[in-house]
Amino acid sequence: MTIQILGSGCPKCRLLEQHAREAVTELGIQAEFQKVQEIDEIMAMGVMMTPALAIDNEVKVVGRVLTKDQIKVLLS
């Protein structure tokens, strides 16, 4: 599983990544994390607002920071 955090590295992007890492740890699953910071790449994925979260190249959430528990639901 690949989890992508799309954004410029702003505080909200870092918080989203932290919550995603905590969710993966609590679920005991293996995941590779990728930070997508290039605007062209972000836009190519159809994202116009950051932060965004993609799982296996499928954008799940755009423009908000999910809680750890919300991310756990997406990963289950």
C-alpha positions in Angstrom: 0.0 0.0 0.0 1.2 3.5 -0.9 0.0 6.5 1.0 0.7 9.9 -0.6 0.5 13.2 1.2 -0.1 16.0 -1.4 1.0 19.5 -0.4 3.7 22.0 -0.1 4.9 20.8 3.3 2.8 23.3 5.3 1.8 22.6 8.9 -1.5 21.1 7.8 0.3 18.8 5.4 2.7 17.6 8.1 -0.2 17.0 10.5 -2.0 14.9 7.9 1.1 12.9 7.4 1.5 12.4 11.2 -2.1 11.2 11.5 -1.7 8.8 8.6 1.5 7.3 10.1 -0.3 6.9 13.5 -3.2 5.2 11.8 -0.9 2.8 9.9 0.9 1.9 13.1 -2.2 1.3 15.1 -3.7 -0.9 12.3 -0.4 -2.8 12.1 -0.3 -2.6 8.3 2.7 -2.0 6.0 2.6 1.1 3.9 5.0 3.2 2.0 4.7 7.0 2.4 5.3 9.4 -0.3 5.3 13.2 -0.2 4.1 14.9 -3.4 5.2 18.5 -3.3 5.5 19.4 -6.9 2.5 21.5 -8.0 2.4 19.9 -11.5 2.2 16.4 -10.0 -0.5 17.5 -7.5 -2.6 19.1 -10.3 -2.1 16.0 -12.5 -3.8 14.0 -9.8 -6.8 16.4 -10.0 -6.1 18.1 -6.7 -6.6 21.9 -6.6 -6.5 22.3 -2.8 -4.1 20.9 -0.3 -3.5 19.1 1.9 -4.7 15.9 0.2 -4.4 12.2 0.9 -4.2 9.5 -1.7 -4.1 5.8 -1.2 -2.6 3.7 -4.0 -2.8 6.7 -6.3 -6.5 7.3 -5.6 -7.2 10.6 -4.1 -9.4 10.1 -1.0 -9.6 13.6 0.7 -8.8 17.1 -0.5 -8.4 20.3 1.4 -8.7 19.1 5.0 -6.8 17.3 7.7 -8.4 14.0 8.7 -8.1 12.7 12.2 -6.2 9.5 12.8 -9.5 7.6 13.3 -10.9 8.9 10.0 -7.8 7.7 8.2 -8.1 4.3 9.9 -11.6 3.9 8.3 -10.2 4.7 4.9 -7.4 2.1 5.3 -9.7 -0.7 6.7 
